[in-house]
Amino acid sequence: MPVILWPNLAALSEAAAYAIAAFLRSLDPVSNSVPDPVPRGAPAPSFAMCVVPPGN
């Protein structure tokens, strides 16, 4: 999963932000199943990525 750098988003013009929103709203919704949450400490049934902020 690529990281979205917030400075890039912070520098968007209002027009660019509205253009992105319009594009996303123009897409058809996806239909896929979402797995149930995994309880804390339980093994994940498939690949899972966990991002832990520094100091935690």
VOMILO-972455 format. One record per atom (N, C-alpha, C): residue number from 1; residue in one letter; chain; x, y, z. Coordinates in steps of 0.1 Angstrom, whole numbers. Example, Ala and Ser with C-alpha at 12.3 -4.5 7.8 and 13.67 -1.06 7.14 Angstrom:
% VOMILO-972455
nr=1 | rest=A | kette=A | px=132 | py=-57 | pz=78
nr=1 | rest=A | kette=A | px=123 | py=-45 | pz=78
nr=1 | rest=A | kette=A | px=132 | py=-33 | pz=78
nr=2 | rest=S | kette=A | px=128 | py=-22 | pz=71
nr=2 | rest=S | kette=A | px=137 | py=-11 | pz=71
nr=2 | rest=S | kette=A | px=129 | py=0 | pz=79
END
This chain:
% VOMILO-972455
nr=1 | rest=M | kette=A | px=8 | py=-12 | pz=0
nr=1 | rest=M | kette=A | px=0 | py=0 | pz=0
nr=1 | rest=M | kette=A | px=9 | py=12 | pz=0
nr=2 | rest=P | kette=A | px=8 | py=21 | pz=-10
nr=2 | rest=P | kette=A | px=16 | py=33 | pz=-11
nr=2 | rest=P | kette=A | px=12 | py=43 | pz=0
nr=3 | rest=V | kette=A | px=21 | py=50 | pz=5
nr=3 | rest=V | kette=A | px=19 | py=60 | pz=15
nr=3 | rest=V | kette=A | px=15 | py=73 | pz=7
nr=4 | rest=I | kette=A | px=5 | py=80 | pz=12
nr=4 | rest=I | kette=A | px=1 | py=93 | pz=7
nr=4 | rest=I | kette=A | px=8 | py=104 | pz=15
nr=5 | rest=L | kette=A | px=16 | py=111 | pz=9
nr=5 | rest=L | kette=A | px=24 | py=122 | pz=17
nr=5 | rest=L | kette=A | px=15 | py=134 | pz=19
nr=6 | rest=W | kette=A | px=12 | py=137 | pz=32
nr=6 | rest=W | kette=A | px=3 | py=148 | pz=35
nr=6 | rest=W | kette=A | px=8 | py=162 | pz=29
nr=7 | rest=P | kette=A | px=21 | py=164 | pz=28
nr=7 | rest=P | kette=A | px=25 | py=177 | pz=22
nr=7 | rest=P | kette=A | px=20 | py=179 | pz=8
nr=8 | rest=N | kette=A | px=19 | py=168 | pz=1
nr=8 | rest=N | kette=A | px=14 | py=169 | pz=-13
nr=8 | rest=N | kette=A | px=-1 | py=172 | pz=-13
nr=9 | rest=L | kette=A | px=-9 | py=167 | pz=-4
nr=9 | rest=L | kette=A | px=-23 | py=170 | pz=-3
nr=9 | rest=L | kette=A | px=-25 | py=184 | pz=3
nr=10 | rest=A | kette=A | px=-17 | py=188 | pz=12
nr=10 | rest=A | kette=A | px=-18 | py=202 | pz=17
nr=10 | rest=A | kette=A | px=-15 | py=212 | pz=7
nr=11 | rest=A | kette=A | px=-8 | py=209 | pz=-3
nr=11 | rest=A | kette=A | px=-5 | py=219 | pz=-14
nr=11 | rest=A | kette=A | px=-15 | py=219 | pz=-25
nr=12 | rest=L | kette=A | px=-25 | py=210 | pz=-25
nr=12 | rest=L | kette=A | px=-35 | py=210 | pz=-35
nr=12 | rest=L | kette=A | px=-43 | py=223 | pz=-35
nr=13 | rest=S | kette=A | px=-46 | py=228 | pz=-47
nr=13 | rest=S | kette=A | px=-55 | py=240 | pz=-48
nr=13 | rest=S | kette=A | px=-69 | py=235 | pz=-45
nr=14 | rest=E | kette=A | px=-78 | py=244 | pz=-42
nr=14 | rest=E | kette=A | px=-92 | py=241 | pz=-39
nr=14 | rest=E | kette=A | px=-98 | py=234 | pz=-52
nr=15 | rest=A | kette=A | px=-94 | py=240 | pz=-63
nr=15 | rest=A | kette=A | px=-100 | py=235 | pz=-76
nr=15 | rest=A | kette=A | px=-95 | py=220 | pz=-78
nr=16 | rest=A | kette=A | px=-82 | py=217 | pz=-76
nr=16 | rest=A | kette=A | px=-77 | py=204 | pz=-77
nr=16 | rest=A | kette=A | px=-84 | py=194 | pz=-68
nr=17 | rest=A | kette=A | px=-87 | py=198 | pz=-55
nr=17 | rest=A | kette=A | px=-93 | py=190 | pz=-46
nr=17 | rest=A | kette=A | px=-108 | py=187 | pz=-50
nr=18 | rest=Y | kette=A | px=-115 | py=197 | pz=-55
nr=18 | rest=Y | kette=A | px=-128 | py=195 | pz=-60
nr=18 | rest=Y | kette=A | px=-128 | py=186 | pz=-73
nr=19 | rest=A | kette=A | px=-118 | py=187 | pz=-81
nr=19 | rest=A | kette=A | px=-117 | py=178 | pz=-93
nr=19 | rest=A | kette=A | px=-115 | py=164 | pz=-89
nr=20 | rest=I | kette=A | px=-106 | py=161 | pz=-79
nr=20 | rest=I | kette=A | px=-104 | py=148 | pz=-74
nr=20 | rest=I | kette=A | px=-117 | py=142 | pz=-68
nr=21 | rest=A | kette=A | px=-124 | py=150 | pz=-60
nr=21 | rest=A | kette=A | px=-137 | py=146 | pz=-54
nr=21 | rest=A | kette=A | px=-147 | py=143 | pz=-65
nr=22 | rest=A | kette=A | px=-148 | py=151 | pz=-76
nr=22 | rest=A | kette=A | px=-157 | py=148 | pz=-87
nr=22 | rest=A | kette=A | px=-154 | py=135 | pz=-94
nr=23 | rest=F | kette=A | px=-141 | py=133 | pz=-96
nr=23 | rest=F | kette=A | px=-137 | py=121 | pz=-103
nr=23 | rest=F | kette=A | px=-140 | py=109 | pz=-94
nr=24 | rest=L | kette=A | px=-137 | py=109 | pz=-81
nr=24 | rest=L | kette=A | px=-141 | py=98 | pz=-73
nr=24 | rest=L | kette=A | px=-156 | py=95 | pz=-72
nr=25 | rest=R | kette=A | px=-164 | py=106 | pz=-72
nr=25 | rest=R | kette=A | px=-178 | py=104 | pz=-72
nr=25 | rest=R | kette=A | px=-183 | py=99 | pz=-85
nr=26 | rest=S | kette=A | px=-176 | py=100 | pz=-96
nr=26 | rest=S | kette=A | px=-180 | py=95 | pz=-109
nr=26 | rest=S | kette=A | px=-178 | py=80 | pz=-110
nr=27 | rest=L | kette=A | px=-170 | py=74 | pz=-102
nr=27 | rest=L | kette=A | px=-167 | py=60 | pz=-103
nr=27 | rest=L | kette=A | px=-179 | py=52 | pz=-98
nr=28 | rest=D | kette=A | px=-181 | py=40 | pz=-104
nr=28 | rest=D | kette=A | px=-191 | py=31 | pz=-99
nr=28 | rest=D | kette=A | px=-187 | py=25 | pz=-86
nr=29 | rest=P | kette=A | px=-196 | py=22 | pz=-77
nr=29 | rest=P | kette=A | px=-192 | py=16 | pz=-64
nr=29 | rest=P | kette=A | px=-187 | py=2 | pz=-67
nr=30 | rest=V | kette=A | px=-178 | py=-2 | pz=-58
nr=30 | rest=V | kette=A | px=-172 | py=-16 | pz=-59
nr=30 | rest=V | kette=A | px=-181 | py=-25 | pz=-51
nr=31 | rest=S | kette=A | px=-181 | py=-38 | pz=-54
nr=31 | rest=S | kette=A | px=-188 | py=-48 | pz=-47
nr=31 | rest=S | kette=A | px=-178 | py=-58 | pz=-42
nr=32 | rest=N | kette=A | px=-175 | py=-58 | pz=-30
nr=32 | rest=N | kette=A | px=-166 | py=-68 | pz=-25
nr=32 | rest=N | kette=A | px=-169 | py=-71 | pz=-10
nr=33 | rest=S | kette=A | px=-164 | py=-83 | pz=-6
nr=33 | rest=S | kette=A | px=-167 | py=-86 | pz=8
nr=33 | rest=S | kette=A | px=-156 | py=-80 | pz=17
nr=34 | rest=V | kette=A | px=-160 | py=-76 | pz=29
nr=34 | rest=V | kette=A | px=-150 | py=-71 | pz=38
nr=34 | rest=V | kette=A | px=-149 | py=-81 | pz=50
nr=35 | rest=P | kette=A | px=-137 | py=-85 | pz=53
nr=35 | rest=P | kette=A | px=-136 | py=-95 | pz=64
nr=35 | rest=P | kette=A | px=-140 | py=-89 | pz=77
nr=36 | rest=D | kette=A | px=-144 | py=-98 | pz=86
nr=36 | rest=D | kette=A | px=-147 | py=-94 | pz=100
nr=36 | rest=D | kette=A | px=-135 | py=-89 | pz=107
nr=37 | rest=P | kette=A | px=-137 | py=-80 | pz=117
nr=37 | rest=P | kette=A | px=-125 | py=-76 | pz=125
nr=37 | rest=P | kette=A | px=-118 | py=-87 | pz=132
nr=38 | rest=V | kette=A | px=-105 | py=-86 | pz=134
nr=38 | rest=V | kette=A | px=-98 | py=-97 | pz=141
nr=38 | rest=V | kette=A | px=-96 | py=-92 | pz=155
nr=39 | rest=P | kette=A | px=-99 | py=-99 | pz=165
nr=39 | rest=P | kette=A | px=-97 | py=-95 | pz=179
nr=39 | rest=P | kette=A | px=-83 | py=-93 | pz=182
nr=40 | rest=R | kette=A | px=-80 | py=-83 | pz=191
nr=40 | rest=R | kette=A | px=-66 | py=-80 | pz=194
nr=40 | rest=R | kette=A | px=-59 | py=-92 | pz=199
nr=41 | rest=G | kette=A | px=-47 | py=-95 | pz=194
nr=41 | rest=G | kette=A | px=-39 | py=-107 | pz=198
nr=41 | rest=G | kette=A | px=-42 | py=-119 | pz=191
nr=42 | rest=A | kette=A | px=-53 | py=-120 | pz=183
nr=42 | rest=A | kette=A | px=-56 | py=-132 | pz=175
nr=42 | rest=A | kette=A | px=-49 | py=-131 | pz=162
nr=43 | rest=P | kette=A | px=-45 | py=-143 | pz=157
nr=43 | rest=P | kette=A | px=-38 | py=-143 | pz=144
nr=43 | rest=P | kette=A | px=-47 | py=-138 | pz=132
nr=44 | rest=A | kette=A | px=-41 | py=-131 | pz=124
nr=44 | rest=A | kette=A | px=-49 | py=-126 | pz=112
nr=44 | rest=A | kette=A | px=-50 | py=-138 | pz=102
nr=45 | rest=P | kette=A | px=-62 | py=-139 | pz=96
nr=45 | rest=P | kette=A | px=-64 | py=-150 | pz=86
nr=45 | rest=P | kette=A | px=-57 | py=-149 | pz=73
nr=46 | rest=S | kette=A | px=-52 | py=-136 | pz=70
nr=46 | rest=S | kette=A | px=-44 | py=-134 | pz=58
nr=46 | rest=S | kette=A | px=-34 | py=-123 | pz=61
nr=47 | rest=F | kette=A | px=-27 | py=-118 | pz=51
nr=47 | rest=F | kette=A | px=-17 | py=-107 | pz=53
nr=47 | rest=F | kette=A | px=-24 | py=-95 | pz=59
nr=48 | rest=A | kette=A | px=-17 | py=-89 | pz=69
nr=48 | rest=A | kette=A | px=-22 | py=-77 | pz=75
nr=48 | rest=A | kette=A | px=-10 | py=-68 | pz=78
nr=49 | rest=M | kette=A | px=-12 | py=-55 | pz=75
nr=49 | rest=M | kette=A | px=-1 | py=-46 | pz=78
nr=49 | rest=M | kette=A | px=-5 | py=-37 | pz=90
nr=50 | rest=C | kette=A | px=4 | py=-36 | pz=99
nr=50 | rest=C | kette=A | px=1 | py=-27 | pz=111
nr=50 | rest=C | kette=A | px=11 | py=-16 | pz=112
nr=51 | rest=V | kette=A | px=7 | py=-4 | pz=112
nr=51 | rest=V | kette=A | px=16 | py=7 | pz=113
nr=51 | rest=V | kette=A | px=15 | py=13 | pz=127
nr=52 | rest=V | kette=A | px=26 | py=12 | pz=134
nr=52 | rest=V | kette=A | px=27 | py=17 | pz=148
nr=52 | rest=V | kette=A | px=34 | py=30 | pz=148
nr=53 | rest=P | kette=A | px=27 | py=41 | pz=153
nr=53 | rest=P | kette=A | px=34 | py=53 | pz=154
nr=53 | rest=P | kette=A | px=46 | py=53 | pz=164
nr=54 | rest=P | kette=A | px=56 | py=61 | pz=161
nr=54 | rest=P | kette=A | px=67 | py=61 | pz=171
nr=54 | rest=P | kette=A | px=63 | py=65 | pz=185
nr=55 | rest=G | kette=A | px=69 | py=59 | pz=194
nr=55 | rest=G | kette=A | px=66 | py=61 | pz=208
nr=55 | rest=G | kette=A | px=55 | py=52 | pz=214
nr=56 | rest=N | kette=A | px=49 | py=43 | pz=206
nr=56 | rest=N | kette=A | px=39 | py=35 | pz=211
nr=56 | rest=N | kette=A | px=43 | py=20 | pz=212
END
